[in-house]
Amino acid sequence: MSQQPPPFDPSGQQGHPQQPPAQPGFPQQPGAYPQPQQPGGYPQPGYPGGYQQPGYPGAPAPATSGAARMLGWVLVGVGALIVISAFLPWLTAFGESVSGIGDSDVGTKDGAITLVMGILIAVLGVLRGVGVGARGAQLTFAIIALVLSGLVALIGLIDTLDVADTPIVSIGIGLILTLLLGIVGVAVSIGAILKRG
């Protein structure tokens, strides 16, 4: 009796035991141990969107934002204009214009005070604009600028009222600018205090 050949197996696994079917969630690679997937598809640590590994904190936030720094540079401009206004005519008497740092016999020398304050406001604005120090220091810069601007506005207001009460003396452009710039400095400083980060 002749032995019948085994039937043709198209899968090519004739004479070999069949492998068990691949189970869901396991790779179908021969010779490799199955690696279970993360339940629910949670992200892996160390990859974008995954868990942050301890010891690698994120980058610290900047002390001031772009808008907060811009207010600092506005303060620089206000301080510079206050300095310039000190050299402009604050009053006119007997046909002679007197600057804020002019002859005290004719007018006032309060422009010398506002000049120094304008320089300090500009310096504080630079510190604020470049973002020097932490947020606490930035807040301090803005508060000091607020006080100085308020003093400039107060000096401008008092001198304006004094000149207005004198019939033979007229108000000069430098005194008007000093008063207005002091008010602007107060407004910008308040904005810098509110926008400190």
LUMLUM-882393 format. One record per residue: residue number from 1; residue in three letters; z, x, y of N, C-alpha, C in turn. Coordinates in nm, 2 decimals, m for minus. Atoms other than C-alpha are relative to their C-alpha. Layout:
REM residues N
     k     r      n_Z      n_X      n_Y     ca_Z     ca_X     ca_Y      c_Z      c_X      c_Y
   NUM   ala        Z        X        Y        Z        X        Y        Z        X        Y
...
REM end
This chain:
REM residues 197
     k     r      n_Z      n_X      n_Y     ca_Z     ca_X     ca_Y      c_Z      c_X      c_Y
     1   met     0.00     0.09    m0.12     0.00     0.00     0.00     0.00     0.09     0.12
     2   ser     0.01    m0.09    m0.12    m0.11     0.16     0.33     0.09    m0.05     0.11
     3   gln    m0.09     0.04    m0.11     0.13     0.17     0.63    m0.08    m0.04     0.12
     4   gln     0.07     0.05    m0.12     0.02    m0.03     0.93     0.05     0.08     0.12
     5   pro    m0.04    m0.07    m0.12     0.01     0.16     1.26     0.08    m0.10     0.09
     6   pro    m0.08     0.09    m0.10     0.25     0.03     1.53    m0.10    m0.06     0.10
     7   pro     0.08     0.06    m0.10     0.10    m0.21     1.77    m0.01     0.08     0.13
     8   phe     0.03    m0.07    m0.13    m0.05    m0.07     2.10     0.10    m0.05     0.10
     9   asp    m0.09     0.03    m0.11     0.21    m0.06     2.38    m0.06     0.04     0.13
    10   pro     0.06    m0.04    m0.12     0.04    m0.07     2.72     0.09     0.07     0.10
    11   ser    m0.10    m0.06    m0.10     0.36     0.05     2.90     0.01     0.14    m0.02
    12   gly    m0.01    m0.14     0.03     0.33     0.39     2.74     0.14     0.04    m0.05
    13   gln    m0.13    m0.03     0.05     0.68     0.37     2.60     0.01    m0.03    m0.15
    14   gln     0.00     0.03     0.15     0.58     0.34     2.24     0.09     0.10    m0.07
    15   gly    m0.09    m0.09     0.08     0.85     0.47     2.01     0.12     0.04     0.08
    16   his    m0.12    m0.03    m0.08     1.11     0.50     2.29     0.08    m0.12     0.03
    17   pro    m0.08     0.12    m0.03     1.39     0.27     2.35    m0.02    m0.05     0.14
    18   gln     0.02     0.06    m0.14     1.34     0.04     2.65     0.12     0.02     0.08
    19   gln    m0.11    m0.01    m0.10     1.54     0.11     2.96     0.05    m0.13     0.05
    20   pro    m0.05     0.12    m0.05     1.76    m0.16     3.08    m0.06    m0.03     0.14
    21   pro     0.06     0.03    m0.13     1.62    m0.35     3.38     0.09     0.04     0.11
    22   ala    m0.07    m0.05    m0.11     1.71    m0.22     3.72     0.08    m0.12     0.06
    23   gln    m0.08     0.10    m0.06     2.00    m0.40     3.87    m0.01     0.00     0.15
    24   pro     0.01     0.01    m0.15     2.00    m0.53     4.23     0.10     0.10     0.07
    25   gly    m0.09    m0.09    m0.08     2.15    m0.28     4.48     0.00     0.14    m0.05
    26   phe     0.00    m0.13     0.05     2.07     0.03     4.27    m0.14     0.06     0.01
    27   pro     0.14    m0.06    m0.01     1.78     0.27     4.32    m0.06     0.02    m0.14
    28   gln     0.07    m0.01     0.13     1.52     0.28     4.05    m0.06     0.13    m0.01
    29   gln     0.04    m0.13     0.02     1.50     0.65     4.01     0.05     0.05    m0.13
    30   pro    m0.05    m0.04     0.14     1.50     0.79     3.66     0.08     0.13     0.01
    31   gly    m0.09    m0.12     0.01     1.78     1.04     3.59     0.10     0.01     0.11
    32   ala    m0.09     0.00    m0.11     1.97     0.95     3.91     0.11    m0.10    m0.02
    33   tyr    m0.11     0.10     0.01     2.31     0.79     3.92    m0.02    m0.10     0.11
    34   pro     0.01     0.11    m0.10     2.31     0.46     4.10     0.11     0.02     0.11
    35   gln    m0.09    m0.01    m0.12     2.46     0.47     4.45     0.02    m0.14     0.05
    36   pro    m0.02     0.14    m0.05     2.62     0.14     4.55    m0.03     0.00     0.15
    37   gln     0.02     0.02    m0.14     2.51     0.01     4.89     0.13    m0.05     0.07
    38   gln    m0.11     0.04    m0.07     2.76    m0.06     5.16     0.01    m0.15     0.00
    39   pro     0.00     0.15     0.00     2.88    m0.42     5.13    m0.02    m0.06     0.14
    40   gly     0.03     0.07    m0.13     2.74    m0.64     5.40    m0.09     0.08     0.09
    41   gly     0.09    m0.08    m0.08     2.52    m0.36     5.53     0.07     0.06     0.13
    42   tyr    m0.07    m0.06    m0.11     2.79    m0.20     5.75    m0.06     0.14     0.04
    43   pro     0.06    m0.13    m0.04     2.66     0.10     5.95     0.09     0.12    m0.05
    44   gln    m0.07    m0.13     0.05     2.75     0.45     5.82     0.05     0.07     0.12
    45   pro    m0.05    m0.08    m0.10     2.97     0.67     6.02    m0.09     0.12     0.03
    46   gly     0.08    m0.12    m0.04     2.80     0.95     6.22    m0.14    m0.03     0.04
    47   tyr     0.14     0.03    m0.03     2.48     0.76     6.28     0.01    m0.09     0.12
    48   pro     0.00     0.09    m0.11     2.37     0.57     6.59     0.04    m0.14    m0.03
    49   gly    m0.04     0.14     0.02     2.54     0.24     6.61     0.12    m0.01    m0.11
    50   gly    m0.11     0.00     0.10     2.80     0.35     6.34     0.13     0.02     0.07
    51   tyr    m0.13    m0.02    m0.04     3.16     0.42     6.36     0.01     0.14     0.07
    52   gln    m0.02    m0.13    m0.06     3.27     0.70     6.60     0.10     0.08    m0.07
    53   gln    m0.09    m0.08     0.07     3.43     0.98     6.42     0.11     0.05     0.10
    54   pro    m0.10    m0.05    m0.09     3.77     1.09     6.55    m0.02     0.15     0.04
    55   gly     0.02    m0.13    m0.05     3.78     1.40     6.76    m0.12     0.03     0.08
    56   tyr     0.12    m0.02    m0.08     3.45     1.34     6.94     0.00    m0.12     0.10
    57   pro     0.00     0.11    m0.09     3.53     1.12     7.23    m0.13    m0.01     0.08
    58   gly     0.12     0.01    m0.08     3.25     0.99     7.45     0.01     0.07     0.13
    59   ala     0.00    m0.07    m0.12     3.15     1.15     7.77     0.08    m0.07     0.11
    60   pro    m0.08     0.07    m0.10     3.39     1.08     8.05    m0.08    m0.06     0.11
    61   ala     0.07     0.07    m0.11     3.28     0.84     8.32     0.01     0.08     0.13
    62   pro    m0.01    m0.07    m0.13     3.20     0.99     8.66     0.11    m0.06     0.09
    63   ala    m0.10     0.05    m0.09     3.47     0.97     8.92    m0.05    m0.11     0.10
    64   thr     0.05     0.10    m0.09     3.25     0.78     9.16    m0.14    m0.04    m0.04
    65   ser     0.13     0.04     0.03     2.94     0.58     9.12    m0.10     0.04     0.11
    66   gly     0.09    m0.03    m0.11     2.62     0.62     9.32     0.02    m0.07     0.12
    67   ala    m0.02     0.08    m0.13     2.70     0.34     9.56     0.12     0.05     0.07
    68   ala    m0.12    m0.06    m0.06     3.05     0.49     9.62    m0.03     0.13     0.07
    69   arg     0.04    m0.13    m0.07     2.90     0.83     9.70    m0.09    m0.03     0.12
    70   met     0.09     0.03    m0.12     2.64     0.67     9.93     0.09    m0.04     0.12
    71   leu    m0.09     0.03    m0.11     2.93     0.53    10.14     0.06     0.12     0.06
    72   gly    m0.05    m0.13    m0.05     3.06     0.88    10.17    m0.10     0.07     0.09
    73   trp     0.11    m0.06    m0.08     2.73     1.00    10.31    m0.01    m0.08     0.13
    74   val     0.00     0.08    m0.13     2.74     0.71    10.56     0.11     0.04     0.09
    75   leu    m0.11    m0.05    m0.08     3.08     0.83    10.67    m0.04     0.14     0.07
    76   val     0.05    m0.13    m0.06     2.92     1.18    10.73    m0.08    m0.03     0.13
    77   gly     0.08     0.03    m0.11     2.67     1.02    10.96     0.08    m0.06     0.12
    78   val    m0.09     0.05    m0.11     2.94     0.82    11.15     0.08     0.10     0.06
    79   gly    m0.07    m0.10    m0.06     3.15     1.12    11.20    m0.08     0.09     0.09
    80   ala     0.09    m0.09    m0.09     2.86     1.33    11.33    m0.03    m0.07     0.13
    81   leu     0.03     0.07    m0.13     2.77     1.06    11.58     0.12    m0.01     0.09
    82   ile    m0.12     0.00    m0.09     3.13     1.04    11.70     0.01     0.13     0.07
    83   val    m0.01    m0.13    m0.06     3.12     1.41    11.76    m0.11     0.01     0.12
    84   ile     0.10     0.00    m0.11     2.79     1.37    11.96     0.04    m0.08     0.12
    85   ser    m0.04     0.09    m0.11     2.93     1.08    12.16     0.10     0.06     0.09
    86   ala    m0.10    m0.07    m0.08     3.21     1.30    12.28    m0.06     0.08     0.12
    87   phe     0.07    m0.08    m0.10     2.96     1.50    12.48    m0.09    m0.08     0.09
    88   leu     0.08     0.09    m0.08     2.78     1.20    12.62     0.08    m0.06     0.11
    89   pro    m0.08     0.06    m0.11     2.88     1.03    12.95     0.09    m0.11    m0.05
    90   trp    m0.09     0.11     0.03     3.19     0.82    12.91     0.02    m0.09     0.12
    91   leu    m0.02     0.08    m0.13     3.21     0.71    13.27    m0.08     0.06     0.11
    92   thr     0.07    m0.05    m0.12     3.03     0.74    13.60     0.09    m0.03     0.12
    93   ala    m0.08     0.02    m0.12     3.23     0.79    13.92    m0.06     0.08     0.11
    94   phe     0.06    m0.07    m0.12     3.10     0.87    14.27    m0.13     0.06    m0.03
    95   gly     0.13    m0.05     0.03     2.76     0.92    14.13     0.00     0.12    m0.10
    96   glu    m0.01    m0.12     0.09     2.88     1.18    13.88     0.04    m0.06    m0.14
    97   ser    m0.03     0.04     0.14     2.87     1.13    13.50     0.10     0.10    m0.06
    98   val    m0.10    m0.09     0.06     3.17     1.26    13.31     0.00    m0.03    m0.15
    99   ser    m0.01     0.01     0.15     3.17     1.32    12.93     0.14    m0.03    m0.05
   100   gly    m0.13     0.02     0.05     3.45     1.25    12.70     0.09     0.12     0.00
   101   ile    m0.07    m0.12    m0.01     3.56     1.61    12.73    m0.01     0.06     0.13
   102   gly     0.03    m0.04    m0.13     3.49     1.63    13.10     0.13     0.03     0.08
   103   asp    m0.10    m0.03    m0.09     3.71     1.69    13.40     0.11    m0.11     0.00
   104   ser    m0.11     0.10     0.01     4.05     1.52    13.37     0.03    m0.06     0.14
   105   asp    m0.03     0.06    m0.13     4.07     1.48    13.75    m0.09    m0.11     0.03
   106   val     0.09     0.11    m0.03     3.77     1.25    13.75     0.01    m0.10    m0.11
   107   gly     0.00     0.09     0.11     3.79     1.09    13.41     0.11     0.02    m0.11
   108   thr    m0.09    m0.01     0.11     3.94     1.14    13.07    m0.04     0.11    m0.09
   109   lys     0.04    m0.10     0.10     3.95     1.40    12.80     0.03    m0.05    m0.14
   110   asp    m0.02     0.06     0.14     4.01     1.16    12.51    m0.12     0.03    m0.09
   111   gly     0.11    m0.03     0.08     3.67     1.26    12.39     0.03     0.13    m0.09
   112   ala    m0.04    m0.12     0.08     3.82     1.59    12.27     0.08    m0.04    m0.13
   113   ile    m0.08     0.05     0.12     4.05     1.39    12.04    m0.10    m0.07    m0.10
   114   thr     0.09     0.07     0.09     3.77     1.17    11.90    m0.10     0.10    m0.06
   115   leu     0.08    m0.11     0.06     3.56     1.49    11.85     0.06     0.06    m0.12
   116   val    m0.07    m0.05     0.12     3.82     1.63    11.62     0.00    m0.10    m0.11
   117   met     0.00     0.11     0.10     3.85     1.30    11.44    m0.13    m0.02    m0.06
   118   gly     0.13     0.01     0.06     3.48     1.28    11.40    m0.03     0.11    m0.10
   119   ile     0.02    m0.11     0.09     3.47     1.62    11.24     0.07    m0.03    m0.13
   120   leu    m0.08     0.03     0.12     3.75     1.52    11.00    m0.07    m0.11    m0.08
   121   ile     0.06     0.11     0.07     3.57     1.19    10.91    m0.13     0.05    m0.07
   122   ala     0.12    m0.06     0.06     3.25     1.39    10.84     0.04     0.08    m0.12
   123   val    m0.05    m0.08     0.12     3.44     1.63    10.61     0.04    m0.09    m0.11
   124   leu    m0.04     0.10     0.11     3.60     1.34    10.42    m0.12    m0.07    m0.06
   125   gly     0.12     0.06     0.05     3.26     1.18    10.39    m0.08     0.10    m0.10
   126   val     0.06    m0.09     0.09     3.12     1.50    10.24     0.07     0.01    m0.14
   127   leu    m0.08     0.00     0.12     3.41     1.52     9.99    m0.03    m0.13    m0.09
   128   arg     0.03     0.12     0.07     3.34     1.16     9.90    m0.14     0.00    m0.05
   129   gly     0.14     0.01     0.04     2.97     1.20     9.88    m0.03     0.09    m0.12
   130   val     0.03    m0.09     0.11     2.97     1.49     9.64     0.09    m0.03    m0.12
   131   gly    m0.08     0.04     0.11     3.24     1.33     9.43     0.11     0.10    m0.04
   132   val    m0.10    m0.10     0.02     3.51     1.59     9.47     0.13    m0.07    m0.05
   133   gly    m0.13     0.06     0.04     3.83     1.51     9.27    m0.01    m0.12    m0.09
   134   ala     0.00     0.12     0.08     3.93     1.22     9.05     0.00    m0.12     0.09
   135   arg     0.01     0.12    m0.08     3.93     0.86     9.16     0.11    m0.02     0.09
   136   gly    m0.11     0.00    m0.09     4.27     0.89     9.31    m0.02     0.08     0.12
   137   ala     0.04    m0.08    m0.12     4.15     1.16     9.54    m0.10    m0.06     0.08
   138   gln     0.11     0.07    m0.07     3.84     0.97     9.63     0.06    m0.12     0.08
   139   leu    m0.07     0.11    m0.08     4.07     0.67     9.73     0.07     0.06     0.12
   140   thr    m0.07    m0.06    m0.11     4.28     0.90     9.94    m0.09     0.04     0.11
   141   phe     0.10    m0.03    m0.10     3.97     1.03    10.12    m0.04    m0.12     0.09
   142   ala     0.04     0.12    m0.07     3.87     0.68    10.21     0.11    m0.06     0.08
   143   ile    m0.11     0.05    m0.08     4.21     0.58    10.33     0.02     0.08     0.13
   144   ile    m0.02    m0.09    m0.12     4.24     0.88    10.56    m0.12    m0.03     0.10
   145   ala     0.11     0.03    m0.08     3.89     0.81    10.69     0.02    m0.14     0.07
   146   leu    m0.03     0.13    m0.06     4.00     0.45    10.76     0.10     0.01     0.12
   147   val    m0.10    m0.02    m0.10     4.30     0.56    10.96    m0.07     0.07     0.12
   148   leu     0.07    m0.07    m0.10     4.09     0.81    11.16    m0.10    m0.08     0.08
   149   ser     0.09     0.09    m0.06     3.82     0.56    11.23     0.06    m0.10     0.09
   150   gly    m0.07     0.09    m0.08     4.07     0.31    11.34     0.06     0.06     0.13
   151   leu    m0.05    m0.07    m0.12     4.22     0.56    11.59    m0.12     0.02     0.10
   152   val     0.12    m0.02    m0.08     3.87     0.64    11.72    m0.03    m0.13     0.07
   153   ala     0.03     0.13    m0.06     3.80     0.27    11.78     0.11    m0.04     0.10
   154   leu    m0.10     0.04    m0.09     4.14     0.22    11.94    m0.01     0.08     0.13
   155   ile     0.02    m0.08    m0.13     4.08     0.51    12.19    m0.11    m0.05     0.08
   156   gly     0.12     0.05    m0.07     3.74     0.38    12.27     0.03    m0.14     0.07
   157   leu    m0.03     0.13    m0.06     3.88     0.03    12.33     0.09     0.01     0.12
   158   ile    m0.09    m0.02    m0.11     4.17     0.15    12.55    m0.07     0.06     0.12
   159   asp     0.07    m0.06    m0.11     3.94     0.37    12.76    m0.10    m0.09     0.06
   160   thr     0.10     0.09    m0.05     3.68     0.10    12.79     0.07    m0.10     0.09
   161   leu    m0.07     0.10    m0.08     3.94    m0.15    12.92     0.05     0.07     0.13
   162   asp    m0.05    m0.07    m0.13     4.08     0.12    13.17    m0.12     0.01     0.10
   163   val     0.11    m0.02    m0.08     3.73     0.19    13.30    m0.05    m0.13     0.06
   164   ala     0.04     0.13    m0.05     3.65    m0.18    13.33     0.09    m0.05     0.11
   165   asp    m0.09     0.04    m0.10     3.96    m0.23    13.55    m0.02     0.07     0.13
   166   thr     0.02    m0.08    m0.12     3.84     0.03    13.80    m0.13    m0.03     0.06
   167   pro     0.13     0.04    m0.06     3.57    m0.10    14.04    m0.09     0.11     0.02
   168   ile     0.09    m0.10    m0.04     3.43     0.23    14.14    m0.04     0.09    m0.12
   169   val     0.04    m0.08     0.12     3.39     0.36    13.78    m0.07    m0.10    m0.09
   170   ser     0.08     0.07     0.10     3.13     0.24    13.53     0.01     0.06    m0.13
   171   ile    m0.01    m0.05     0.13     3.13     0.27    13.16    m0.12     0.07    m0.04
   172   gly     0.11    m0.08     0.04     2.91     0.54    13.01    m0.04    m0.03    m0.15
   173   ile     0.05     0.02     0.13     2.70     0.53    12.69     0.09     0.07    m0.11
   174   gly    m0.08    m0.07     0.10     2.92     0.78    12.51     0.13    m0.08    m0.03
   175   leu    m0.12     0.08     0.02     3.23     0.56    12.55    m0.03    m0.12    m0.09
   176   ile     0.05     0.11     0.08     3.04     0.26    12.42    m0.02     0.03    m0.14
   177   leu     0.03    m0.05     0.14     2.91     0.45    12.12     0.13     0.03    m0.08
   178   thr    m0.12    m0.03     0.06     3.26     0.58    12.05     0.07    m0.12    m0.06
   179   leu    m0.06     0.13     0.04     3.40     0.23    12.03    m0.07    m0.06    m0.12
   180   leu     0.08     0.06     0.10     3.12     0.10    11.82     0.01     0.08    m0.13
   181   leu     0.00    m0.08     0.12     3.12     0.39    11.58     0.14     0.00    m0.07
   182   gly    m0.13     0.01     0.06     3.49     0.37    11.53     0.01    m0.13    m0.08
   183   ile     0.00     0.13     0.08     3.45     0.00    11.42    m0.09     0.02    m0.12
   184   val     0.09    m0.02     0.12     3.16     0.10    11.19     0.07     0.09    m0.10
   185   gly    m0.08    m0.09     0.09     3.38     0.38    11.04     0.11    m0.08    m0.07
   186   val    m0.10     0.08     0.07     3.65     0.13    10.97    m0.06    m0.09    m0.11
   187   ala     0.07     0.09     0.10     3.41    m0.11    10.79    m0.05     0.08    m0.12
   188   val     0.04    m0.08     0.11     3.26     0.17    10.59     0.11     0.05    m0.09
   189   ser    m0.12    m0.05     0.08     3.60     0.31    10.49     0.06    m0.11    m0.08
   190   ile    m0.05     0.11     0.09     3.71    m0.03    10.37    m0.09    m0.02    m0.12
   191   gly     0.09     0.02     0.12     3.40    m0.06    10.16     0.02     0.12    m0.10
   192   ala    m0.02    m0.11     0.09     3.47     0.29    10.02     0.13    m0.02    m0.08
   193   ile    m0.12     0.03     0.07     3.82     0.18     9.93    m0.02    m0.10    m0.11
   194   leu     0.03     0.11     0.10     3.70    m0.13     9.75    m0.10     0.06    m0.11
   195   lys     0.10    m0.06     0.09     3.41     0.07     9.59     0.04     0.14    m0.04
   196   arg    m0.05    m0.13     0.02     3.62     0.36     9.47    m0.04     0.06    m0.14
   197   gly     0.04    m0.05     0.13     3.46     0.39     9.12    m0.14    m0.05    m0.04
REM end
